[in-house]
Amino acid sequence: MQGTHTLEFLVLSCVLSVAAWTDVRSRRVSNEWLGLGLVVYVILSFLFGLDPRTALVGGLLGLLVFLPFYWLGGMGAADLNLMELVGIYLGPHGLLYSALYTALAGGVLAVLALALRASRRLPYAVAIAVGVGVYEFRSFGSL
């Protein structure tokens, strides 16, 4: 199962990297990449027998945890979908820790934006990528 986790990590890292890069460059996250990440997860699920209930609960939790921020205008719909994809890949436990690290990274981004007097929308996919990266780094460190 360790090899499967590594493969999931690589796929999710690629999707998060592209999302962060495009969010910084154009302030948009492509739903095509998110869809591709979902398709790859389904393929991995069939190949390696991943638990669909864990993915479903993680995805729903990712949606529910960040839905208030979307309603308040603090994140876009694609950012919300990205957190849902994170929940699908990492499950509920990984999603909650990633959400915590994402919120902290988002706070740092907000402080930087204030300090630099940036008036544009924050590229929140960067905070998501950092939050998931911190979670994964800590997870691999504990193996």
Salt bridges, closest charged atoms under 4 A:
ASP23 OD1 - ARG121 NH2 2.59
ASP51 OD1 - ARG53 NE 3.43
ASP79 OD2 - ARG121 NH1 3.58
GLU136 OE1 - HIS5 NE2 3.29
